[in-house]
């Protein structure tokens, strides 16, 4: 699994011009599920997301997690994180998980964050979404459950 975490002061996702998910301060997480990913990948990325200290403390140091600041998460599925652009001019997506499996693991990721006490808003799986955000910092982190990344 791959995730792009963006520290935000606010973020929202629209489908058909309707807001379907919205948060204030917290993290926008773009989540991609790859072939062969499983529940261990979900646990690793959800736990890392909840505990990653990328919010500033009173001294201006990145010492606080989204949980510590009482923030929320907007989780948006994004299979294009597994796009392979090394050959030709059109990305290939053969490394992305099939939709049913990707959706199952995406939902488990959202559930795990909620079990960890975080408020989580979501997009709609496989919908044409418009994501709006105010990146705070900007701070953007890449996570991959493949430990060899």
Beta strands, then each sheet from edge to edge (+ up, - down):
strand 1: 2-15
strand 2: 18-23
strand 3: 26-32
strand 4: 55-56
strand 5: 62-64
strand 6: 72-77
strand 7: 119-122
strand 8: 129-144
sheet 1: 2+ 1- 3+ 6+ 7+
sheet 2: 2+ 1- 8+
sheet 3: 4+ 5-
end
